Amino acid sequence: PDGYLGEITKDYWPKLLESPGFSESQVRLHFASLVLAGVALLGLKKDYRVGIWLLVGSAFLLLSLGPIFLYRGYPLTLNGRWVEISLPYAWLEKIVPPLKLSGVPARMGVMPLMAACLLAGFGLESLLRQKKRIIITVLLALGVLEAIPKTITPLAVSVPERVTYLASLSPGGLLDLAHKPPLALYYQIFHRKPLTTGYLSRISLSNSKYLGALTKAQETNNRCV
């Protein structure tokens, strides 16, 4: 959120960070790579390889979106109800049923990334043939700058008083609407109460819908029932 165009995109990223399976759905291409891929597309008619990898990348990009269309991590809503719009992956599941066991279609996103990298290579090859040395130097320098990792700031580990209070209560289930699911699981280490919104590894679509309905039903953002 605080990287490139942070102020412009600040209203988009927080919602995405809250979406289920965030770590499984994030991909990134450097601006320099996108520019080089664009150069390759300009020569689409001259190089058949560009057309092949454009087709491969586009196909897997659509499949990586999963079986239904999601906006900011959730299906569209109409009159308070979920609206599930089927995508090509859902059609492919009907043709090849074992795909329903795949779990994370987003992992197909590696193929569009590979295709984009190959297109960037074709674009660089085109610039080399044209002897555009200054453009190449600028793009390569930009690529190096974009690849420099940002320092990770450690977070302070603290336990709110309300969590320690829950630990003193008698055994029973807990509906935690005050914290995001990962944080609620973390606090469960201390209060040791079974969570109605708990999960083992990642949030399923049905769990996501259930959690979304609970979130909408709560009266405040700081409430733990």
QUIJOMO-V92836 format. One record per run of one state. SS is the DSSP state (A for helix, B for strand, O for the rest). FROM is the first residue (numbers start at 1). TO is the last residue. Records with the same first field share a line. If there is no record, write none. Layout:
# QUIJOMO-V92836
SS->FROM-TO / FROM-TO
This chain:
# QUIJOMO-V92836
O->1-5 / 19-21 / 25-30 / 43-47 / 65-67 / 69-70 / 72-73 / 75-75 / 79-80 / 84-85 / 87-87 / 96-96 / 102-104 / 130-132 / 148-160 / 168-173 / 175-175 / 177-180 / 192-194 / 196-204 / 218-223 / 225-225
A->6-18 / 22-24 / 31-42 / 48-64 / 88-95 / 97-101 / 105-129 / 133-147 / 161-167 / 181-191 / 205-217
B->68-68 / 71-71 / 74-74 / 76-78 / 81-83 / 86-86 / 174-174 / 176-176 / 195-195 / 224-224
